[in-house]
Amino acid sequence: MSQYTLNQHATITPLASHVNVYYMGYDPGTGRSKASALAADGTHLAGSTQQISSVVANGDRSQLLLRSNEEDVSLASVLRPDEQVIAYNGVDYFLGNLAEREGKNADNAEGAAERYFNEHALVRLLGLSAMLIKMQRSYELRVVTGLPYSLYTNKEHRRRMKQFLEGRYIFTYNGEPAPREVTIKVGVVVSEGQGILASVTENTNETRAVIDIGFRTTDLVAIDESGMIVKYCDSKPLGLGQVADAVIQLYAKEGRILKLEDAISILMAYQQGKTLPVVKVRNQTIAEETVREVIRKSLKTVGRNIQQFVSGKWGSDKVGIAGDFDSVWIAGGSSYYFDSSIRELIPTVQRPSEPEFANARGYRDLAAGLEVLKPTIWVREWE
C-alpha cells in the first residue's frame, strides 16, 4: 500500500468548468464521522473539513415544522446549527444531535462491521458532502476511505464498502428547494492510520508508525517504503467510548439516561479545562467533582490498557518500545485524552494539529494522487 502515500502533493489537472468534481476523504468513525474535500479544478472550498455525530435515525421532517407557530415555515428555518435532515430514497434521516433528540431507532451500529457498508454510512457521507459543498446541486465525489485494521484485513469488507458507497444518488438536504444529484466513486479503501501518515509525513523512505486512537478502537499501523509492515499493525477496541460509557453509567445509577452526545460534551469540557455542562437528575445535579473523578479513573484505566497494547505490539528487548521506527505519530479524535499516556511510553511521539481530522485529510490527499498511479482509476462502466 505504500504507493498510496507517495502522492499527497500530486498536481491536480484542472477539469472543465461545468464538471463539479471533488476529491474527498471520508472517515466514518464510531463516535463522529469526518470528511475533508478538495475541488478538482483548484477553486477554493470553504470549510474543507466537517464532522457530525455518527448516530443516524429515522424521522419525519413534517413534525419538525411544529417547532414554529407560524403557518408558512421552512424546514431550514426550524433546524438548529447542529442538526441535519437527509431525504433519500423515500426516507427522512435525522443526523447530528437531531438523531438522538427526536429520531426513531437512533443508532451508530457500534461494534457491527456492517456499519461501514450500509445505508447509514452512505447517508452520513451524503450529509457531510452537503455541509462541505454548499452551492452545488450536482457534483462528483472521488473518495478514499478507511476501515479499522481488524476489518481491513478482510478483503471482502473492503470490497463491500467500496461497492455499497459507489453510485448515483438523488437526495434533499435540510429542505433545500432543489434536490442534489451526487455521483460517488471510491478509489480505494485503506487501513485507518494510513490516512494519518499520508497527511503528516513526506519522507516515504522512512519507517513510520501511527497510534490512531478513535472513539471505540485504537489502531496501530506501520509503513516503510515497501508498504505496510504487517507484524506491527493491529487493532483493539480501546478508546474514549469506554470513558463515555462510564459517564453514562454514573448518570444511569441516579436515574437519568444520558445521551451519547451529552456525554461527549462533558468529556470535551473536561479535556479543555472548562466547567462541566450541568445535567440534572430529578431536578438535582451530580456534584461536578464526582463526575470528574469518574472521568479521571476511566481515562487512567483505558490509558493503561492502550499502553499495554502498544508495548506488547511494538516492544523489543533490543530497541525498546517503537525503536524500530524513524517517526511515531499519535492522532485520532481521542488522542487529546491519551496523549500523556502515550508519551510515558514514547517521549518522542508527535501529534499533528487537529488530529481528529488527520485521517480524513490524508484520505483526501490520497484520492487526489491516485490518477498519477492509475489514470483510469475514476472511470466506471456504469457511467
C-alpha positions as CSV (number, residue, x, y, z in Angstrom):
1,M,0.0,0.0,0.0
2,S,3.0,2.3,0.1
3,Q,2.0,3.7,-3.3
4,Y,-0.9,5.4,-1.7
5,T,1.4,7.5,0.5
6,L,3.6,8.8,-2.3
7,N,1.4,11.4,-3.9
8,Q,0.0,13.7,-1.3
9,H,1.5,16.7,-3.2
10,A,0.4,15.5,-6.7
11,T,-0.6,18.1,-9.3
12,I,-4.3,18.1,-9.9
13,T,-5.3,18.5,-13.6
14,P,-8.0,21.2,-13.9
15,L,-11.3,19.9,-15.3
16,A,-13.9,21.6,-17.5
17,S,-15.7,24.3,-15.5
18,H,-19.1,22.6,-15.9
19,V,-17.8,19.4,-14.2
20,N,-18.1,19.8,-10.4
21,V,-15.6,17.2,-9.1
22,Y,-14.3,16.9,-5.6
23,Y,-11.7,14.7,-4.0
24,M,-12.9,13.6,-0.6
25,G,-11.5,11.8,2.4
26,Y,-14.3,10.0,4.4
27,D,-13.5,8.8,7.9
28,P,-16.7,7.1,9.2
29,G,-15.8,6.9,12.9
30,T,-18.0,5.3,15.6
31,G,-18.4,8.5,17.6
32,R,-18.1,11.1,14.9
33,S,-17.8,10.9,11.1
34,K,-15.4,13.3,9.4
35,A,-14.8,14.4,5.8
36,S,-12.4,16.6,4.0
37,A,-12.8,17.8,0.4
38,L,-10.8,19.5,-2.3
39,A,-12.2,20.9,-5.5
40,A,-10.6,19.2,-8.5
41,D,-10.5,22.5,-10.5
42,G,-8.4,24.2,-7.8
43,T,-11.0,26.6,-6.7
44,H,-11.3,27.5,-3.0
45,L,-13.6,25.2,-1.0
46,A,-14.8,27.0,2.2
47,G,-14.6,24.8,5.3
48,S,-12.6,21.9,3.8
49,T,-13.3,19.7,6.9
50,Q,-16.5,18.8,8.6
51,Q,-17.7,16.3,11.2
52,I,-21.0,15.1,12.5
53,S,-22.2,12.6,15.1
54,S,-22.2,9.1,13.7
55,V,-25.7,8.4,15.1
56,V,-28.4,8.2,12.4
57,A,-32.1,7.9,13.0
58,N,-35.3,7.7,11.0
59,G,-37.6,10.7,11.4
60,D,-40.4,12.8,9.9
61,R,-39.4,16.3,8.8
62,S,-43.1,17.4,8.8
63,Q,-43.0,17.0,12.6
64,L,-40.1,19.4,12.9
65,L,-42.2,22.2,11.4
66,L,-44.3,22.1,14.5
67,R,-41.5,23.8,16.3
68,S,-42.8,27.0,14.9
69,N,-46.2,28.6,15.5
70,E,-46.1,30.2,12.0
71,E,-48.1,28.6,9.2
72,D,-45.7,29.2,6.4
73,V,-42.4,27.9,7.7
74,S,-39.4,26.2,6.1
75,L,-37.5,23.2,7.4
76,A,-34.3,25.1,7.2
77,S,-35.7,27.8,9.5
78,V,-36.5,25.4,12.3
79,L,-33.3,23.4,12.3
80,R,-30.6,24.2,14.8
81,P,-26.9,24.6,13.7
82,D,-26.0,21.0,14.8
83,E,-29.0,19.3,13.1
84,Q,-29.2,17.8,9.6
85,V,-32.0,16.1,7.7
86,I,-31.4,14.0,4.6
87,A,-34.4,12.9,2.5
88,Y,-33.2,9.9,0.4
89,N,-35.0,7.0,-1.2
90,G,-38.3,8.0,0.3
91,V,-37.0,8.1,3.9
92,D,-36.2,11.0,6.2
93,Y,-32.9,10.5,8.0
94,F,-32.0,12.6,11.0
95,L,-28.3,13.3,11.5
96,G,-26.2,15.1,14.1
97,N,-27.7,15.8,17.5
98,L,-31.2,15.7,15.9
99,A,-30.9,11.9,15.6
100,E,-30.7,11.4,19.4
101,R,-33.1,14.3,20.3
102,E,-36.0,13.5,18.0
103,G,-35.2,10.5,15.8
104,K,-36.6,7.0,15.9
105,N,-34.3,3.9,16.2
106,A,-31.2,6.1,16.7
107,D,-28.2,4.0,16.1
108,N,-24.5,4.2,15.2
109,A,-24.3,0.4,14.6
110,E,-21.4,0.2,17.1
111,G,-19.5,-3.0,17.0
112,A,-21.0,-4.2,13.7
113,A,-18.8,-4.5,10.7
114,E,-21.9,-3.7,8.6
115,R,-21.9,-0.1,9.8
116,Y,-19.2,0.6,7.2
117,F,-21.2,-0.6,4.3
118,N,-24.8,0.1,5.0
119,E,-27.3,2.9,4.2
120,H,-26.3,4.8,7.4
121,A,-22.7,5.0,6.2
122,L,-23.9,6.3,2.9
123,V,-26.3,8.9,4.4
124,R,-23.5,10.3,6.6
125,L,-21.3,10.7,3.6
126,L,-24.1,12.5,1.7
127,G,-24.7,14.8,4.7
128,L,-21.0,15.6,5.0
129,S,-20.8,16.4,1.3
130,A,-23.7,18.8,1.6
131,M,-22.0,20.5,4.6
132,L,-18.8,20.9,2.7
133,I,-20.2,21.7,-0.8
134,K,-22.8,24.4,-0.2
135,M,-23.5,25.9,-3.5
136,Q,-23.6,22.9,-5.9
137,R,-26.6,20.8,-6.8
138,S,-24.8,18.3,-9.0
139,Y,-21.3,17.0,-8.3
140,E,-19.0,14.0,-8.3
141,L,-17.1,12.8,-5.2
142,R,-13.9,10.9,-5.7
143,V,-13.5,9.2,-2.4
144,V,-10.8,7.4,-0.4
145,T,-12.0,6.0,2.9
146,G,-10.7,3.5,5.5
147,L,-11.5,0.7,7.8
148,P,-10.1,-0.3,11.3
149,Y,-7.2,-2.6,10.7
150,S,-9.2,-5.5,12.2
151,L,-11.7,-5.2,9.4
152,Y,-9.3,-4.0,6.7
153,T,-7.5,-7.4,6.8
154,N,-10.7,-9.0,5.3
155,K,-10.7,-8.2,1.5
156,E,-14.4,-8.8,1.4
157,H,-15.0,-6.0,3.8
158,R,-13.1,-3.6,1.6
159,R,-14.9,-4.8,-1.5
160,R,-18.3,-4.4,0.2
161,M,-17.6,-0.9,1.5
162,K,-16.5,0.3,-1.9
163,Q,-19.4,-1.4,-3.7
164,F,-22.0,0.0,-1.3
165,L,-20.9,3.6,-1.4
166,E,-20.5,3.9,-5.1
167,G,-23.3,5.0,-7.4
168,R,-25.5,8.0,-8.3
169,Y,-27.8,9.4,-5.6
170,I,-30.5,12.0,-5.5
171,F,-31.3,13.5,-2.1
172,T,-32.6,16.6,-0.4
173,Y,-30.6,18.3,2.4
174,N,-32.2,20.3,5.1
175,G,-35.3,21.1,3.0
176,E,-33.3,22.8,0.2
177,P,-35.7,23.9,-2.6
178,A,-34.0,21.6,-5.2
179,P,-32.6,18.1,-4.7
180,R,-28.9,17.3,-5.1
181,E,-27.6,14.7,-7.6
182,V,-24.3,13.1,-6.5
183,T,-22.1,10.6,-8.1
184,I,-19.8,8.7,-5.7
185,K,-16.7,6.8,-6.8
186,V,-14.4,5.1,-4.3
187,G,-10.8,4.9,-5.4
188,V,-9.5,2.6,-2.6
189,V,-10.3,1.5,0.9
190,V,-7.2,1.7,3.1
191,S,-6.5,0.9,6.8
192,E,-7.2,3.6,9.3
193,G,-3.9,5.2,10.2
194,Q,-2.6,5.2,6.6
195,G,-4.5,8.4,6.1
196,I,-2.8,10.0,9.1
197,L,0.7,9.0,7.8
198,A,-0.2,10.4,4.4
199,S,-1.2,13.8,5.9
200,V,1.7,14.3,8.3
201,T,4.8,12.8,6.7
202,E,6.6,13.5,3.4
203,N,9.7,11.2,3.5
204,T,8.3,7.9,2.3
205,N,11.7,6.3,2.7
206,E,11.4,6.4,6.4
207,T,9.8,3.7,8.6
208,R,6.8,5.4,10.1
209,A,4.2,4.4,12.6
210,V,1.0,5.8,14.0
211,I,-1.2,5.2,17.0
212,D,-4.7,6.1,15.8
213,I,-7.0,6.4,18.8
214,G,-10.6,6.7,17.8
215,F,-13.8,6.6,19.8
216,R,-14.0,2.8,20.1
217,T,-10.8,1.5,18.5
218,T,-7.1,2.0,18.7
219,D,-5.3,1.1,15.5
220,L,-1.5,0.6,15.2
221,V,-0.2,1.0,11.7
222,A,3.5,1.0,10.5
223,I,4.7,1.6,7.0
224,D,8.1,1.7,5.2
225,E,9.0,2.3,1.5
226,S,7.6,-1.2,0.6
227,G,4.2,-0.8,2.2
228,M,2.5,-1.8,5.5
229,I,4.6,-3.7,8.0
230,V,2.0,-6.3,9.0
231,K,3.7,-7.5,12.1
232,Y,3.4,-4.1,13.6
233,C,-0.2,-3.5,12.6
234,D,-3.1,-4.3,14.9
235,S,-6.4,-3.0,16.3
236,K,-8.1,-3.2,19.7
237,P,-11.5,-2.0,21.0
238,L,-10.0,0.8,23.1
239,G,-10.9,4.5,23.0
240,L,-12.8,7.4,24.5
241,G,-16.0,5.5,24.1
242,Q,-15.3,3.4,27.2
243,V,-14.9,6.6,29.2
244,A,-18.2,7.9,27.8
245,D,-19.8,4.7,28.9
246,A,-18.5,5.3,32.5
247,V,-20.1,8.7,32.5
248,I,-23.4,7.4,31.1
249,Q,-23.4,4.7,33.7
250,L,-22.9,7.2,36.5
251,Y,-26.0,9.1,35.5
252,A,-27.9,5.9,34.9
253,K,-27.4,4.9,38.5
254,E,-29.0,8.2,39.5
255,G,-32.0,7.6,37.2
256,R,-31.0,9.7,34.1
257,I,-30.5,8.2,30.7
258,L,-27.7,10.4,29.3
259,K,-27.5,10.8,25.5
260,L,-24.1,9.9,23.9
261,E,-23.7,13.5,22.6
262,D,-24.3,14.9,26.1
263,A,-21.6,12.5,27.5
264,I,-19.2,13.7,24.7
265,S,-19.9,17.3,25.6
266,I,-19.0,16.6,29.2
267,L,-15.8,14.9,28.2
268,M,-14.8,17.8,25.8
269,A,-15.3,20.3,28.6
270,Y,-13.2,18.1,30.9
271,Q,-10.4,17.9,28.3
272,Q,-10.5,21.7,27.7
273,G,-10.4,22.5,31.4
274,K,-13.9,24.1,31.4
275,T,-16.7,23.8,33.8
276,L,-18.7,20.7,33.0
277,P,-22.2,21.1,31.5
278,V,-24.9,20.7,34.1
279,V,-27.2,17.7,33.5
280,K,-30.0,17.5,36.1
281,V,-31.2,14.2,37.6
282,R,-34.7,14.6,39.1
283,N,-34.2,18.3,39.3
284,Q,-30.9,17.8,41.1
285,T,-27.3,17.8,39.9
286,I,-24.5,15.4,40.4
287,A,-21.5,17.1,42.1
288,E,-19.0,18.1,39.4
289,E,-16.1,16.6,41.3
290,T,-18.0,13.3,41.3
291,V,-18.2,13.3,37.5
292,R,-14.6,14.4,37.2
293,E,-13.4,11.6,39.4
294,V,-15.2,9.0,37.3
295,I,-13.6,10.5,34.2
296,R,-10.1,10.5,35.7
297,K,-10.4,6.9,36.8
298,S,-11.7,5.7,33.5
299,L,-9.1,7.7,31.5
300,K,-6.4,6.1,33.6
301,T,-7.8,2.6,33.1
302,V,-8.2,2.9,29.4
303,G,-4.9,4.7,29.0
304,R,-3.1,1.9,30.8
305,N,-4.8,-0.7,28.5
306,I,-3.6,1.3,25.4
307,Q,-0.1,1.4,26.9
308,Q,-0.1,-2.4,27.3
309,F,-1.4,-2.8,23.7
310,V,1.3,-0.6,22.2
311,S,4.1,-2.0,24.3
312,G,3.0,-5.6,23.5
313,K,2.9,-4.9,19.8
314,W,5.9,-2.6,19.4
315,G,8.1,-3.6,22.4
316,S,11.6,-5.1,21.9
317,D,14.3,-6.2,24.3
318,K,16.9,-4.8,22.0
319,V,15.5,-1.4,20.9
320,G,12.7,-0.7,23.5
321,I,9.2,0.4,22.5
322,A,8.8,1.7,19.0
323,G,12.6,1.7,18.5
324,D,12.2,0.2,15.0
325,F,10.6,3.4,13.6
326,D,12.1,6.6,12.4
327,S,9.0,8.6,13.5
328,V,5.9,7.8,15.5
329,W,2.7,9.7,15.5
330,I,-0.4,9.8,17.6
331,A,-3.7,11.0,16.1
332,G,-7.4,10.4,16.0
333,G,-10.2,12.2,17.9
334,S,-9.4,10.6,21.2
335,S,-5.7,11.3,21.1
336,Y,-6.2,14.5,23.1
337,Y,-7.2,12.4,26.1
338,F,-4.5,9.8,25.9
339,D,-1.5,11.9,24.7
340,S,0.2,11.8,28.1
341,S,-0.3,8.0,28.4
342,I,1.5,7.5,25.1
343,R,4.3,10.0,25.9
344,E,5.1,7.9,29.0
345,L,6.0,5.1,26.7
346,I,7.3,7.0,23.7
347,P,8.5,10.5,24.7
348,T,9.3,11.5,21.1
349,V,5.8,10.8,19.7
350,Q,4.4,13.6,17.6
351,R,0.8,14.8,17.2
352,P,-0.4,16.8,14.2
353,S,-2.6,19.8,14.5
354,E,-6.3,18.9,14.6
355,P,-5.5,15.2,15.0
356,E,-9.2,14.3,14.7
357,F,-9.1,15.3,11.0
358,A,-5.8,13.7,10.1
359,N,-7.3,10.6,8.6
360,A,-9.9,12.4,6.6
361,R,-7.3,14.9,5.2
362,G,-4.9,12.1,4.4
363,Y,-7.6,10.1,2.6
364,R,-8.4,13.3,0.6
365,D,-4.8,13.7,-0.4
366,L,-4.6,10.1,-1.4
367,A,-7.7,10.5,-3.6
368,A,-6.1,13.5,-5.3
369,G,-3.0,11.5,-6.2
370,L,-4.5,8.2,-7.4
371,E,-4.7,9.3,-11.1
372,V,-0.9,9.5,-11.1
373,L,-0.7,5.8,-10.3
374,K,-3.7,4.8,-12.5
375,P,-5.1,7.3,-15.0
376,T,-8.4,5.3,-15.3
377,I,-8.9,4.9,-11.6
378,W,-12.1,7.0,-11.7
379,V,-13.6,5.5,-14.9
380,R,-16.7,3.4,-14.3
381,E,-18.6,1.1,-16.7
382,W,-21.9,2.3,-15.3
383,E,-21.3,5.9,-16.4
